[in-house]
């Protein structure tokens, strides 16, 4: 069964429309029994999506829930001031052990394994071809992949395929209908791929939706989470100059600031102020001799006797 958000306007006694809310009951129920929660971002995500995902990650962590957050591409320098950005991993889950090492192509003879039940050991044998150097144990790396999450949030995507390599590696998990898959997005042409679709194209972005979600689920929301969300809104609205900035946006911003959110925590593009006309570029051609404006000719129309002394007489002396 798939759920979509519900936009519920509430009219007060003077006709005031209260902020919209979403149908969060399926998410609340799923989180109440979840053993593991997963948050996924598409490759090269924008600041708004990352900020929303990290706010959720921090909030669920404060609830003592087992939560992880992943993205198949590394975070850019412009995102490094978001709180908990270092917690975003390129591989998710801990179900499958992955052993990686550098070795020339076609240099392996075979890879085999055997079990030692008596000692409860598993042995993996990597045999090089004749004449090739044996594997250097210092080059062996260990990691995990595969998640068994009960609740999965996908932030800022139009479709599951938008997750890139994470979709390819976790397709079985993401298409498991027994899982609660939450699609949170404001992007147009959304395919409504979630079992719960928190899709709102009227919102400025994911951070605006996420504030409503955290508030509606009564999850913790401290100053770090609030700062992340405010940074996401500032970026998505181009410092509130975008046409997608609404009254809901400003109301949410005021609540975030009351929670201790810091304005301008991350520099975002803004409209360039008018600074007057630019001077003539130095490489433009100029005349060989300066051009001066002609001096206007003043015509003297003053009567010739104007400057001569005058003798004033009374009318009786005339």
C-alpha positions in Angstrom: 0.0 0.0 0.0 1.3 3.4 -0.9 0.7 6.6 1.1 0.9 10.2 -0.2 1.1 13.3 1.9 -2.0 15.1 3.0 -2.2 18.9 2.8 -4.7 20.0 5.4 -5.6 23.7 5.6 -7.1 24.7 8.9 -9.3 27.7 9.1 -9.4 29.6 12.4 -12.1 31.9 13.5 -10.7 34.8 11.5 -10.1 32.7 8.4 -6.3 32.2 9.0 -4.8 29.2 7.1 -2.5 27.3 9.4 0.7 25.6 7.9 0.2 22.5 5.9 0.9 19.1 7.5 1.6 15.6 6.1 0.2 12.2 6.8 3.0 10.8 9.0 1.2 8.0 10.8 2.7 5.2 8.6 6.2 6.6 9.2 5.6 6.9 12.9 4.4 3.3 13.2 7.3 2.0 11.1 9.9 3.9 13.2 8.4 2.6 16.5 9.4 -1.0 15.6 12.4 -0.3 13.3 15.7 -2.0 14.2 17.6 -0.1 11.6 16.9 3.0 9.6 18.6 4.1 6.4 18.8 7.6 4.8 19.9 7.7 1.1 20.9 10.7 -1.1 21.3 10.8 -4.9 24.8 11.3 -6.3 26.1 14.9 -6.2 23.2 16.1 -4.1 22.5 19.7 -3.6 23.0 21.4 -0.2 19.2 21.3 0.5 19.0 17.5 0.2 22.1 16.9 2.3 21.0 19.4 5.0 17.6 17.7 5.2 19.1 14.2 5.3 21.6 15.1 8.0 19.0 16.8 10.2 17.0 13.5 10.1 20.1 11.5 10.8 21.0 13.6 13.9 17.4 13.6 15.1 17.0 9.8 14.8 20.3 9.3 16.5 19.2 11.3 19.5 16.2 8.9 19.7 18.8 6.1 20.1 17.7 4.6 16.8 20.2 2.6 14.7 20.6 4.9 11.7 23.0 5.4 8.8 23.2 7.8 5.9 24.7 7.1 2.5 25.6 8.7 -0.9 27.5 7.1 -3.7 29.6 10.3 -4.4 31.8 12.1 -1.9 30.7 15.4 -0.3 32.1 18.6 -1.8 33.9 21.3 0.1 30.9 23.6 -0.1 29.0 21.2 2.2 31.7 20.7 4.9 30.1 23.1 7.4 26.9 21.1 7.7 26.7 19.3 11.0 27.5 15.5 10.8 28.5 15.7 7.1 31.4 13.3 7.9 28.9 10.6 8.8 27.8 10.2 5.2 29.2 6.9 3.8 29.6 5.7 0.2 28.7 2.2 1.2 25.9 1.3 3.5 25.0 -1.6 5.8 27.1 -4.2 7.5 25.6 -7.5 6.2 28.3 -8.4 3.7 32.0 -8.4 4.3 33.9 -7.0 1.2 37.6 -7.8 0.8 39.4 -5.5 -1.7 43.0 -5.4 -3.0 45.0 -4.1 -5.8 46.3 -6.7 -8.3 47.1 -6.7 -12.0 44.4 -7.9 -14.3 44.6 -11.6 -15.4 47.3 -12.3 -12.8 45.3 -14.6 -10.6 45.2 -18.3 -11.1 42.2 -19.0 -8.9 40.4 -18.0 -5.7 39.2 -20.8 -3.4 37.9 -21.2 0.1 37.6 -23.9 2.7 35.9 -24.2 6.1 37.4 -25.5 9.3 34.3 -26.4 11.4 36.4 -27.6 14.3 38.0 -24.2 14.8 35.0 -22.3 13.3 37.2 -20.6 10.7 36.7 -19.7 7.0 39.8 -19.6 4.8 40.0 -17.7 1.5 42.9 -18.6 -0.7 44.1 -16.3 -3.5 46.6 -18.1 -5.9 48.6 -16.0 -8.4 49.6 -17.3 -11.8 53.1 -18.7 -12.2 55.8 -16.0 -12.2 53.5 -13.4 -10.7 54.2 -11.7 -7.3 52.0 -12.9 -4.4 49.4 -10.6 -3.0 50.7 -8.0 -0.6 48.8 -8.3 2.6 49.3 -4.5 3.3 47.1 -3.7 0.2 44.1 -5.7 1.5 41.1 -3.6 2.6 38.0 -4.6 4.4 34.6 -3.0 4.3 30.9 -3.8 4.5 28.0 -3.5 2.2 24.3 -4.6 2.3 21.7 -3.2 4.6 18.8 -4.9 6.4 17.1 -1.6 7.2 13.4 -1.7 8.2 12.7 2.0 7.2 14.5 3.7 4.3 14.3 7.5 3.6 15.2 8.6 0.1 15.8 12.4 0.1 15.6 14.6 -3.0 15.1 12.0 -5.8 12.6 11.6 -8.6 13.0 7.9 -8.8 14.9 5.1 -7.2 17.3 4.9 -10.1 18.4 8.4 -9.2 20.4 6.9 -6.4 23.0 5.7 -8.9 25.4 3.1 -7.6 23.5 2.7 -4.3 20.5 1.6 -6.2 22.5 -1.0 -8.1 24.1 -2.4 -5.0 21.0 -2.3 -2.9 18.2 -2.9 -5.5 16.9 -6.0 -3.7 16.5 -4.0 -0.4 15.0 -1.0 -2.1 12.4 -3.0 -4.0 11.5 -5.2 -1.0 7.8 -4.4 -0.4 8.0 -5.5 3.2 10.1 -2.4 4.0 8.8 1.1 4.6 10.3 3.3 1.8 9.8 7.0 2.4 10.1 9.3 -0.6 10.8 12.9 0.5 11.1 15.4 -2.3 9.9 18.6 -3.8 11.2 17.9 -7.3 8.7 18.0 -10.2 7.9 14.8 -12.2 8.3 12.7 -9.1 7.4 9.0 -9.8 5.8 8.5 -6.3 8.0 5.4 -5.8 7.7 5.2 -2.0 5.4 3.2 0.2 5.0 6.7 1.8 5.3 9.7 -0.4 6.1 12.9 1.3 6.1 14.7 -2.0 5.3 18.4 -2.0 6.1 20.5 -5.1 4.8 23.6 -3.4 7.6 23.5 -0.7 10.8 25.4 -1.3 12.8 22.2 -0.9 13.5 19.1 1.2 14.6 21.1 4.2 11.3 22.8 4.5 9.5 19.5 4.3 11.9 17.9 6.7 11.1 20.5 9.4 7.4 19.6 9.1 8.2 15.9 9.3 10.5 16.2 12.4 7.9 18.4 14.1 5.0 16.1 13.1 6.8 13.0 14.4 7.8 14.8 17.6 11.4 14.0 17.0 14.3 16.0 18.7 15.2 19.2 16.9 18.2 21.1 18.4 20.3 24.1 17.2 22.6 22.0 15.0 19.7 20.3 13.2 17.9 23.7 12.9 21.1 25.3 11.5 21.4 22.5 8.9 17.7 23.0 7.8 18.0 26.8 7.7 21.2 26.5 5.5 19.2 24.2 3.2 16.4 26.6 2.9 18.7 29.6 2.3 20.5 27.7 -0.5 17.3 26.4 -2.1 15.6 29.8 -2.1 18.7 31.8 -3.1 18.5 33.7 0.2 14.7 34.0 0.0 14.7 35.6 -3.5 13.3 32.5 -5.3 9.7 32.4 -6.5 9.3 29.2 -4.4 9.7 31.2 -1.2 6.3 31.3 0.5 4.7 32.3 3.8 5.2 28.8 5.0 8.9 29.2 4.3 9.2 32.3 6.4 7.2 30.8 9.2 9.5 27.7 9.3 12.5 30.0 9.3 11.3 31.9 12.3 10.8 28.7 14.2 14.2 27.4 13.2 15.8 30.6 14.5 13.9 30.3 17.8 15.5 26.9 18.1 19.0 28.4 17.7 19.6 28.1 14.0 22.4 30.3 12.7 21.7 32.5 9.7 24.3 32.4 6.9 26.1 29.4 8.4 27.0 28.5 4.8 27.6 31.1 2.2 24.9 30.9 -0.5 24.6 32.8 -3.8 22.6 36.0 -3.6 21.3 38.6 -5.9 24.2 41.0 -6.9 23.5 44.5 -5.7 23.5 47.4 -8.1 26.7 49.3 -7.8 26.3 51.8 -10.6 27.5 51.9 -14.2 30.8 50.3 -14.9 33.6 52.6 -16.2 34.7 52.5 -19.8 37.0 49.5 -20.2 40.7 50.4 -20.5 41.1 48.5 -23.7 38.5 50.4 -25.6 39.9 52.7 -28.4 40.2 56.4 -27.5 40.6 59.5 -29.7 44.2 60.7 -30.4 43.5 64.1 -28.9 41.1 64.8 -26.0 37.7 66.1 -27.1 36.6 69.1 -25.1 33.2 70.6 -25.0 32.9 74.1 -26.8 32.8 77.1 -24.5 29.4 78.8 -24.9 29.5 82.5 -26.2 27.8 84.9 -23.8 26.0 87.8 -25.5 26.2 91.0 -23.4 22.8 92.7 -23.6 23.4 95.1 -20.7 22.6 98.8 -21.4 25.8 100.8 -21.7 24.9 103.2 -18.9 24.0 100.4 -16.5 27.2 100.6 -14.4 27.3 104.5 -14.2 26.4 106.1 -10.9 22.8 107.1 -10.5 21.4 110.1 -8.6 18.0 109.5 -7.0 15.8 112.6 -6.7 12.4 113.0 -5.1 9.4 113.8 -7.2 9.2 117.3 -5.6 12.6 118.2 -7.0 11.8 117.3 -10.5 
